Amino acid sequence: MPDSRRRLRGALAALTLLVLAVPLSGAGGEAEAAFKDGRAALLRGDGVAAEVALRRAVDAGAGKPAVAAWMGEAYLDQGNLDAARTWLGPGQFSPATRQHGFHMLARLELADDDLAAAGQAFAKALEGNGGTAEIWVDLGRLHYRAGEHHQALAAAETALRLDRTNIRALEFRGQLARDAQGPIASLPWFEEGLTHAPDDMSLLGEYAATLGEAGRAKDMLRVTRQMIALDGENPRAFYLQAVLAARAGNFGLARKLLYRTDDKFDQMPAAMLLEGVLEMDAGNWTLAVEALDQLARLQPDNDRITLLLARAMLENGDGSEVIARYRKLADGRGASPYLLTLIGRAFEQDGDRESAAIYLDRAARVPSSAILALPVGETGELVLFRYGGDPYRIDAAVPRLRHMLAAGRVAEAAGVAAALMRRYPGSADIETLSGDVALARGDGAEALRFYSSAAQISRPFTLMTRMAAALRLTGGEAEARKLAAGFLAQHPQDGEAAEFLARMAMQAGQWQRARVLYAYARTRNGGRNPLLYATLADAQLRLGNDAEALDDADSAFEMQRANPAVSRVFARALERAGRGKEAKALLAKAQRTPFA
């Protein structure tokens, strides 16, 4: 690491000499000195000092076109977008600063969420030259935000070809690799960046977060401590330590650490989720609902947030709100057993036991392995209402296609998907939807082609399950299991992935493997899932592990006594334990739906 620091200092020294060697055309000595001071301040990340020095340069006779790019950057560093636009907006830069000026203008437009204007500024920055690694990284981020995902990946590769040592390019490439391949595969990108800049806080933060996702808690803690040693008030380091404490079940410590972030991450989805979970653990259900409701509106398609919010509402006594908000989702064919259970409990809370029984009966059935169109949801319906006049607008096109698939209008959906692919050729989201259309037509090979292309950009759990379904449709059962196992290997913290792979093992008659995977899934996210405990008990019974089966079945029954599937497994476990009378009494109450 000391050698790395020496290399970094040497590189920065060389860069500083290069930067400060660019003279101000026609400026006097005082202006030149002030200009160099301003540029040096920008290299340190001190926008205020840069502004002061650059104003001295202007007062000493430096021309505004020669200073505009750097003054605009100084204001961007300070977050003063209006002042930055005063200097950057006219686009009046000296020939020597033209590229940098339009690059800074592009950053300004990105900060103002004007993606089209940012694209125009990037085009001007690249006129007559190949650009810099920094330009291509920012251009890649623009492409990603615009839904041009494959172009974003190409931009990251271009940035690295221009400068393999550029830490922002390595960071961006690592982020893309984490989305597409998983946290473990992305670690080398962040590690390579840290060899060039071992104290870069952004890289350290990404590295620590990725280590946590990869299950390397001790290494994550070590890196966050390094961040705190470099900056004792760094909020991201304390946030990451709060995440680590929560994963270890130390919610009290997690709450204290989150408090030390000084509300810097209040609007970050992951921090909002953590706050909601911490309030749930503390039994502060009203506060949990507030935090999770805000997050659910930002991420309406996030199933995990939906379930957490529904449970928090239920615990807060808001059963009627749970029904009003999620009954339509629960009525869909793809509703999860846990959501169905929550809706059933909500009806029980409202005193409607007849309706409750309907949802609890459905929850007791073995989850379907069929891949269904994702639900549109309240937010999607609102987007359709607002932008229905432009059906090919991407944020309206996605819920529109989901509507068609859910209604069985597969042929019509295929035509719309083809048109969207022509209009948005680089969008992984449209590729995924096109794969859904192909899967609905029964064309597994075509679906897999679209899914595999989308997976080059992002491979969430939902896409992996779709790829597995496409493989199964083409007869690739073993390949589907291998795909799911590879996903779990890359995402060891994902209990849902472990449960999915366990079901595949169970279907293949691999009960020992299923038992291990179900037990692992329980340690990840099964703390309140009675069906997970019941399924694990079933696997234990089949393997002759009667004592363990009784413990798991008892836990499942304590969580949900009204579930007939849980009751049946518990009865079998009781009978194996020699408690036949209790088993018969329990079976007499069991509902009609078999568990397995």
TORMIRO-913444 format. One line per 2 residues: for each residue x, y, z of C-alpha. Coordinates in nm, 3 decimals. Layout:
X/Y/Z ~ ...
This chain:
0.000/0.000/0.000 ~ 0.285/0.253/0.070
0.411/0.195/-0.286 ~ 0.060/0.266/-0.411
0.052/0.595/-0.223 ~ 0.387/0.695/-0.372
0.257/0.613/-0.720 ~ -0.058/0.816/-0.652
0.142/1.115/-0.528 ~ 0.367/1.090/-0.831
0.071/1.073/-1.068 ~ -0.097/1.370/-0.901
0.225/1.568/-0.913 ~ 0.261/1.499/-1.284
-0.104/1.591/-1.342 ~ -0.063/1.910/-1.145
0.240/2.011/-1.350 ~ 0.046/1.943/-1.669
-0.262/2.132/-1.552 ~ -0.076/2.431/-1.421
0.141/2.447/-1.730 ~ -0.158/2.563/-1.940
-0.105/2.940/-1.958 ~ -0.363/3.215/-1.976
-0.336/3.364/-2.322 ~ -0.231/3.729/-2.295
-0.262/3.742/-1.917 ~ -0.011/3.909/-1.690
0.190/3.748/-1.414 ~ -0.059/3.824/-1.138
-0.350/3.676/-1.336 ~ -0.141/3.372/-1.428
-0.050/3.307/-1.065 ~ -0.413/3.341/-0.950
-0.526/3.114/-1.233 ~ -0.279/2.845/-1.123
-0.400/2.879/-0.764 ~ -0.757/2.825/-0.881
-0.669/2.517/-1.082 ~ -0.473/2.373/-0.790
-0.775/2.430/-0.561 ~ -0.996/2.240/-0.806
-0.753/1.949/-0.798 ~ -0.790/1.946/-0.418
-1.169/1.953/-0.452 ~ -1.194/2.296/-0.287
-1.451/2.480/-0.498 ~ -1.467/2.786/-0.270
-1.090/2.847/-0.281 ~ -1.098/2.792/-0.657
-1.370/3.054/-0.700 ~ -1.175/3.311/-0.496
-0.853/3.251/-0.689 ~ -1.021/3.256/-1.029
-1.195/3.585/-0.946 ~ -0.855/3.728/-0.866
-0.739/3.613/-1.208 ~ -1.033/3.789/-1.377
-0.972/4.105/-1.174 ~ -0.608/4.094/-1.283
-0.702/4.087/-1.651 ~ -0.769/3.723/-1.740
-1.030/3.690/-2.015 ~ -1.361/3.531/-1.917
-1.350/3.269/-2.199 ~ -1.020/3.141/-2.058
-1.161/3.118/-1.705 ~ -1.525/3.021/-1.769
-1.477/2.642/-1.774 ~ -1.289/2.641/-1.445
-1.515/2.893/-1.272 ~ -1.815/2.685/-1.377
-1.647/2.377/-1.230 ~ -1.581/2.565/-0.905
-1.949/2.648/-0.870 ~ -2.048/2.292/-0.958
-1.824/2.170/-0.677 ~ -2.011/2.403/-0.442
-2.351/2.288/-0.566 ~ -2.438/2.638/-0.689
-2.598/2.546/-1.021 ~ -2.732/2.894/-1.102
-2.389/3.052/-1.070 ~ -2.235/2.767/-1.268
-2.482/2.828/-1.551 ~ -2.383/3.195/-1.565
-2.031/3.089/-1.663 ~ -2.102/2.769/-1.856
-2.439/2.834/-2.020 ~ -2.319/3.074/-2.294
-2.069/2.813/-2.415 ~ -1.802/3.080/-2.463
-1.473/2.906/-2.393 ~ -1.121/2.965/-2.520
-0.991/2.705/-2.770 ~ -0.767/2.554/-2.501
-1.057/2.512/-2.256 ~ -1.338/2.430/-2.499
-1.342/2.055/-2.431 ~ -1.340/2.100/-2.055
-1.597/2.377/-2.072 ~ -1.853/2.170/-2.259
-1.778/1.874/-2.031 ~ -1.863/2.091/-1.730
-2.174/2.218/-1.909 ~ -2.279/1.856/-1.962
-2.235/1.790/-1.589 ~ -2.447/2.095/-1.515
-2.727/1.974/-1.744 ~ -2.710/1.631/-1.577
-2.743/1.797/-1.238 ~ -3.052/1.978/-1.371
-3.192/1.649/-1.511 ~ -3.190/1.783/-1.867
-3.056/1.471/-2.036 ~ -3.108/1.599/-2.391
-2.911/1.918/-2.324 ~ -2.640/1.713/-2.151
-2.611/1.494/-2.460 ~ -2.567/1.801/-2.681
-2.295/1.936/-2.452 ~ -2.111/1.602/-2.456
-2.126/1.600/-2.836 ~ -1.959/1.942/-2.844
-1.696/1.830/-2.593 ~ -1.608/1.539/-2.823
-1.597/1.741/-3.146 ~ -1.267/1.688/-3.322
-1.113/1.470/-3.049 ~ -1.149/1.134/-2.880
-1.231/1.285/-2.544 ~ -1.093/1.193/-2.204
-1.169/0.907/-1.969 ~ -1.358/1.149/-1.744
-1.582/1.261/-2.030 ~ -1.664/0.904/-2.130
-1.745/0.807/-1.771 ~ -1.990/1.095/-1.740
-2.132/1.018/-2.084 ~ -2.178/0.657/-1.975
-2.373/0.769/-1.669 ~ -2.591/0.983/-1.896
-2.660/0.682/-2.119 ~ -2.754/0.472/-1.816
-2.995/0.733/-1.683 ~ -3.151/0.764/-2.028
-3.214/0.388/-2.047 ~ -2.939/0.338/-2.305
-2.777/0.067/-2.098 ~ -2.561/-0.104/-2.358
-2.423/0.233/-2.470 ~ -2.333/0.300/-2.106
-2.129/-0.019/-2.093 ~ -1.956/0.073/-2.420
-1.873/0.418/-2.281 ~ -1.715/0.261/-1.972
-1.500/0.039/-2.192 ~ -1.395/0.342/-2.400
-1.296/0.530/-2.085 ~ -1.074/0.241/-1.977
-0.913/0.216/-2.320 ~ -0.823/0.584/-2.296
-0.686/0.554/-1.942 ~ -0.675/0.219/-1.765
-0.562/0.389/-1.443 ~ -0.853/0.635/-1.425
-1.019/0.567/-1.092 ~ -1.361/0.701/-1.193
-1.361/0.473/-1.498 ~ -1.265/0.173/-1.283
-1.533/0.266/-1.030 ~ -1.802/0.296/-1.298
-1.699/-0.033/-1.457 ~ -1.714/-0.198/-1.115
-2.064/-0.067/-1.056 ~ -2.177/-0.204/-1.392
-2.013/-0.540/-1.319 ~ -2.187/-0.555/-0.980
-2.527/-0.510/-1.146 ~ -2.459/-0.759/-1.425
-2.242/-1.027/-1.268 ~ -2.278/-0.982/-0.894
-2.079/-0.834/-0.606 ~ -1.803/-1.095/-0.597
-1.724/-1.054/-0.967 ~ -1.712/-0.675/-0.933
-1.464/-0.659/-0.645 ~ -1.149/-0.671/-0.865
-1.253/-0.348/-1.040 ~ -1.271/-0.156/-0.712
-0.950/-0.320/-0.590 ~ -0.771/-0.214/-0.907
-0.888/0.142/-0.857 ~ -0.763/0.142/-0.499
-0.414/0.042/-0.613 ~ -0.400/0.380/-0.788
-0.585/0.581/-0.523 ~ -0.590/0.393/-0.191
-0.746/0.683/-0.001 ~ -1.020/0.775/-0.249
-1.337/0.794/-0.038 ~ -1.579/0.719/-0.320
-1.390/0.405/-0.420 ~ -1.356/0.295/-0.058
-1.729/0.340/-0.006 ~ -1.817/0.134/-0.314
-1.565/-0.132/-0.213 ~ -1.699/-0.156/0.142
-2.060/-0.179/0.026 ~ -1.972/-0.450/-0.225
-1.777/-0.649/0.034 ~ -2.090/-0.646/0.249
-2.306/-0.773/-0.037 ~ -2.047/-1.047/-0.095
-2.080/-1.161/0.267 ~ -1.731/-1.046/0.371
-1.837/-0.862/0.686 ~ -1.492/-0.842/0.849
-1.335/-0.694/0.537 ~ -1.622/-0.448/0.506
-1.568/-0.336/0.866 ~ -1.195/-0.295/0.803
-1.257/-0.069/0.501 ~ -1.515/0.144/0.682
-1.267/0.194/0.966 ~ -1.013/0.307/0.709
-1.269/0.559/0.581 ~ -1.327/0.692/0.933
-0.951/0.716/0.991 ~ -0.928/0.934/0.680
-1.238/1.138/0.765 ~ -1.378/1.100/1.114
-1.710/1.255/1.016 ~ -1.768/1.066/0.692
-2.141/0.984/0.691 ~ -2.116/0.702/0.437
-1.876/0.507/0.657 ~ -2.119/0.523/0.951
-2.410/0.430/0.725 ~ -2.224/0.123/0.599
-2.138/0.022/0.954 ~ -2.507/0.060/1.043
-2.594/-0.179/0.759 ~ -2.332/-0.423/0.887
-2.469/-0.407/1.242 ~ -2.825/-0.462/1.120
-2.720/-0.768/0.918 ~ -2.563/-0.907/1.235
-2.889/-0.850/1.424 ~ -2.746/-0.572/1.642
-3.024/-0.324/1.573 ~ -2.943/-0.101/1.869
-2.592/-0.039/1.741 ~ -2.725/0.004/1.388
-2.960/0.277/1.510 ~ -2.677/0.462/1.686
-2.454/0.443/1.379 ~ -2.731/0.561/1.147
-2.784/0.859/1.378 ~ -2.420/0.957/1.318
-2.486/1.005/0.945 ~ -2.654/1.334/1.040
-2.947/1.265/0.803 ~ -2.719/1.284/0.499
-2.882/0.973/0.350 ~ -3.245/1.045/0.434
-3.345/1.034/0.067 ~ -3.130/0.735/-0.032
-3.352/0.427/-0.086 ~ -3.119/0.182/0.089
-3.097/0.407/0.395 ~ -3.475/0.454/0.397
-3.513/0.076/0.393 ~ -3.269/0.040/0.682
-3.455/0.303/0.882 ~ -3.783/0.122/0.823
-3.638/-0.212/0.933 ~ -3.489/-0.055/1.247
-3.822/0.103/1.340 ~ -3.993/-0.234/1.287
-3.744/-0.403/1.518 ~ -3.808/-0.138/1.783
-4.184/-0.185/1.750 ~ -4.228/0.172/1.630
-4.483/0.069/1.370 ~ -4.611/0.417/1.285
-4.258/0.540/1.213 ~ -4.185/0.223/1.018
-4.492/0.280/0.801 ~ -4.387/0.640/0.734
-4.037/0.540/0.624 ~ -4.144/0.242/0.414
-4.441/0.420/0.256 ~ -4.212/0.692/0.124
-3.977/0.428/-0.013 ~ -4.260/0.226/-0.170
-4.365/0.532/-0.369 ~ -4.010/0.564/-0.503
-3.980/0.192/-0.585 ~ -4.332/0.064/-0.650
-4.210/-0.257/-0.818 ~ -3.987/-0.366/-0.529
-4.157/-0.674/-0.385 ~ -3.951/-0.676/-0.067
-4.055/-0.320/0.019 ~ -4.419/-0.405/-0.056
-4.412/-0.694/0.190 ~ -4.233/-0.497/0.461
-4.475/-0.206/0.430 ~ -4.778/-0.435/0.433
-4.653/-0.607/0.747 ~ -4.575/-0.276/0.919
-4.924/-0.149/0.834 ~ -5.078/-0.468/0.970
-4.881/-0.446/1.296 ~ -4.987/-0.081/1.321
-5.352/-0.185/1.309 ~ -5.406/-0.063/0.953
-5.556/-0.384/0.814 ~ -5.810/-0.194/0.605
-5.531/0.004/0.439 ~ -5.341/-0.317/0.362
-5.650/-0.456/0.190 ~ -5.720/-0.135/-0.001
-5.363/-0.104/-0.119 ~ -5.261/-0.462/-0.193
-5.573/-0.672/-0.247 ~ -5.558/-0.626/-0.625
-5.195/-0.739/-0.622 ~ -5.286/-1.039/-0.407
-5.567/-1.133/-0.645 ~ -5.314/-1.182/-0.924
-5.193/-1.531/-1.012 ~ -4.835/-1.452/-0.916
-4.902/-1.331/-0.561 ~ -4.649/-1.462/-0.311
-4.762/-1.681/-0.019 ~ -4.640/-1.417/0.226
-4.846/-1.139/0.063 ~ -5.151/-1.366/0.060
-5.092/-1.438/0.429 ~ -5.072/-1.067/0.509
-5.396/-0.999/0.322 ~ -5.559/-1.288/0.506
-5.444/-1.153/0.840 ~ -5.569/-0.807/0.740
-5.918/-0.949/0.680 ~ -5.895/-1.127/1.017
-5.804/-0.796/1.177 ~ -6.117/-0.645/1.020
-6.329/-0.934/1.147 ~ -6.395/-1.083/0.802
-6.292/-1.444/0.863 ~ -6.463/-1.572/0.549
-6.249/-1.354/0.321 ~ -5.944/-1.425/0.535
-5.986/-1.799/0.477 ~ -5.980/-1.753/0.099
-5.639/-1.584/0.105 ~ -5.493/-1.812/0.371
-5.600/-2.115/0.168 ~ -5.421/-1.976/-0.137
-5.114/-1.900/0.073 ~ -5.102/-2.264/0.181
-5.053/-2.393/-0.170 ~ -4.709/-2.471/-0.306
-4.586/-2.157/-0.490 ~ -4.624/-2.179/-0.866
-4.305/-2.198/-1.068 ~ -4.476/-2.028/-1.363
-4.330/-1.697/-1.474 ~ -4.601/-1.432/-1.496
-4.601/-1.074/-1.618 ~ -4.501/-0.833/-1.343
-4.800/-0.641/-1.204 ~ -4.850/-0.283/-1.317
-4.918/-0.140/-0.974 ~ -5.060/0.195/-0.867
-4.764/0.396/-0.995 ~ -4.772/0.224/-1.334
-5.143/0.298/-1.367 ~ -5.074/0.664/-1.292
-4.801/0.679/-1.557 ~ -5.037/0.522/-1.812
-5.297/0.785/-1.728 ~ -5.050/1.073/-1.760
-4.869/0.960/-2.074 ~ -5.129/0.748/-2.250
-5.111/0.984/-2.547 ~ -4.751/0.877/-2.611
-4.770/0.497/-2.584 ~ -4.406/0.452/-2.686
-4.267/0.678/-2.417 ~ -4.046/0.436/-2.222
-4.193/0.496/-1.875 ~ -4.544/0.443/-2.017
-4.444/0.158/-2.249 ~ -4.332/-0.069/-1.965
-4.667/-0.076/-1.775 ~ -4.853/-0.088/-2.109
-4.672/-0.406/-2.210 ~ -4.731/-0.558/-1.867
-5.102/-0.484/-1.904 ~ -5.110/-0.665/-2.238
-4.926/-0.970/-2.110 ~ -5.141/-0.993/-1.798
-5.451/-0.980/-2.020 ~ -5.317/-1.252/-2.249
-5.283/-1.017/-2.548 ~ -4.955/-1.179/-2.645
-4.964/-1.113/-3.021 ~ -5.038/-0.745/-2.968
-4.766/-0.726/-2.703 ~ -4.517/-0.879/-2.949
-4.582/-0.599/-3.199 ~ -4.541/-0.331/-2.934
-4.222/-0.493/-2.802 ~ -4.070/-0.501/-3.151
-4.148/-0.132/-3.200 ~ -3.995/-0.049/-2.861
-3.679/-0.244/-2.945 ~ -3.639/-0.032/-3.258
-3.697/0.289/-3.063 ~ -3.482/0.196/-2.761
-3.221/-0.047/-2.896 ~ -2.993/-0.014/-2.594
-3.249/-0.061/-2.318 ~ -3.211/-0.365/-2.094
-3.562/-0.299/-1.959 ~ -3.717/-0.334/-2.304
-3.506/-0.645/-2.368 ~ -3.645/-0.801/-2.051
-4.001/-0.722/-2.155 ~ -3.933/-0.861/-2.503
-3.811/-1.177/-2.333 ~ -4.136/-1.191/-2.135
-4.333/-1.168/-2.459 ~ -4.129/-1.451/-2.612
-4.175/-1.661/-2.298 ~ -4.550/-1.603/-2.311
-4.544/-1.731/-2.671 ~ -4.363/-2.043/-2.552
-4.042/-1.952/-2.737 ~ -3.780/-2.028/-2.472
-3.482/-1.982/-2.704 ~ -3.593/-1.634/-2.814
-3.673/-1.538/-2.455 ~ -3.329/-1.652/-2.343
-3.166/-1.444/-2.617 ~ -3.336/-1.127/-2.493
-3.280/-1.210/-2.126 ~ -2.911/-1.288/-2.180
-2.858/-0.954/-2.350 ~ -3.034/-0.770/-2.067
-2.825/-0.964/-1.814 ~ -2.510/-0.807/-1.957
-2.632/-0.486/-1.793 ~ -2.826/-0.601/-1.488
-2.914/-0.945/-1.354 ~ -3.152/-0.906/-1.060
-3.317/-1.206/-0.901 ~ -3.634/-1.163/-1.108
-3.438/-1.178/-1.435 ~ -3.247/-1.486/-1.320
-3.574/-1.669/-1.253 ~ -3.696/-1.576/-1.600
-3.376/-1.704/-1.757 ~ -3.419/-2.028/-1.563
-3.776/-2.060/-1.691 ~ -3.658/-2.006/-2.049
-3.390/-2.273/-2.005 ~ -3.644/-2.518/-1.864
-3.873/-2.449/-2.159 ~ -3.594/-2.557/-2.394
-3.518/-2.870/-2.191 ~ -3.222/-2.723/-2.006
-3.319/-2.828/-1.653 ~ -2.958/-2.886/-1.545
-2.852/-2.554/-1.700 ~ -3.131/-2.378/-1.509
-3.009/-2.522/-1.178 ~ -2.653/-2.423/-1.266
-2.769/-2.069/-1.343 ~ -2.951/-2.041/-1.010
-2.651/-2.184/-0.822 ~ -2.421/-1.934/-0.991
-2.650/-1.648/-0.893 ~ -2.652/-1.756/-0.529
-2.273/-1.791/-0.534 ~ -2.247/-1.429/-0.648
-2.521/-1.307/-0.410 ~ -2.462/-1.504/-0.089
-2.679/-1.264/0.114 ~ -2.988/-1.329/-0.101
-3.214/-1.564/0.092 ~ -3.476/-1.553/-0.183
-3.220/-1.694/-0.427 ~ -3.134/-1.971/-0.178
-3.502/-2.059/-0.142 ~ -3.548/-2.063/-0.521
-3.255/-2.302/-0.562 ~ -3.387/-2.514/-0.274
-3.720/-2.555/-0.454 ~ -3.536/-2.667/-0.767
-3.345/-2.924/-0.561 ~ -3.667/-3.044/-0.400
-3.833/-3.083/-0.741 ~ -3.533/-3.290/-0.852
-3.565/-3.513/-0.544 ~ -3.238/-3.381/-0.397
-3.368/-3.359/-0.041 ~ -3.035/-3.325/0.139
-2.937/-3.035/-0.087 ~ -3.284/-2.885/-0.044
-3.254/-2.910/0.336 ~ -2.918/-2.729/0.339
-3.046/-2.455/0.109 ~ -3.372/-2.404/0.299
-3.177/-2.383/0.625 ~ -2.948/-2.124/0.469
-3.245/-1.927/0.332 ~ -3.390/-1.920/0.683
-3.075/-1.751/0.815 ~ -3.095/-1.486/0.543
-3.458/-1.372/0.534 ~ -3.687/-1.639/0.672
-3.743/-1.504/1.020 ~ -4.115/-1.436/0.964
-4.195/-1.679/0.683 ~ -4.394/-1.976/0.817
-4.399/-2.155/0.482 ~ -4.020/-2.149/0.467
-4.002/-2.315/0.809 ~ -4.271/-2.565/0.709
-4.093/-2.657/0.388 ~ -3.767/-2.703/0.577
-3.953/-2.927/0.824 ~ -4.086/-3.130/0.531
-3.732/-3.181/0.400 ~ -3.613/-3.281/0.749
-3.891/-3.540/0.775 ~ -3.803/-3.693/0.440
-3.442/-3.726/0.557 ~ -3.539/-3.879/0.891
-3.431/-3.576/1.097 ~ -3.739/-3.598/1.315
-3.628/-3.379/1.606 ~ -3.517/-3.096/1.377
-3.839/-3.131/1.177 ~ -4.048/-3.093/1.492
-3.862/-2.776/1.592 ~ -3.907/-2.617/1.249
-4.271/-2.723/1.217 ~ -4.346/-2.592/1.566
-4.190/-2.256/1.475 ~ -4.400/-2.240/1.158
-4.717/-2.324/1.351 ~ -4.647/-2.057/1.613
-4.619/-1.801/1.333 ~ -4.936/-1.905/1.151
-5.177/-2.146/1.319 ~ -5.450/-2.098/1.059
-5.242/-2.215/0.764 ~ -5.349/-2.569/0.666
-5.017/-2.644/0.496 ~ -4.829/-2.558/0.814
-5.077/-2.764/1.018 ~ -5.027/-3.072/0.801
-4.649/-3.064/0.829 ~ -4.670/-3.002/1.203
-4.908/-3.298/1.238 ~ -4.666/-3.526/1.052
-4.381/-3.410/1.275 ~ -4.591/-3.471/1.588
-4.681/-3.821/1.470 ~ -4.314/-3.903/1.407
-4.241/-3.785/1.760 ~ -4.495/-4.030/1.904
-4.757/-3.765/1.974 ~ -5.029/-3.922/1.761
-5.330/-3.783/1.949 ~ -5.208/-3.427/1.906
-5.141/-3.496/1.540 ~ -5.494/-3.628/1.480
-5.651/-3.332/1.656 ~ -5.447/-3.094/1.446
-5.529/-3.275/1.121 ~ -5.898/-3.253/1.199
-5.867/-2.877/1.178 ~ -5.655/-2.875/0.863
-5.803/-2.732/0.547 ~ -5.847/-2.907/0.215
-5.529/-2.789/0.043 ~ -5.237/-3.039/0.055
-4.890/-2.909/0.120 ~ -4.691/-3.132/-0.108
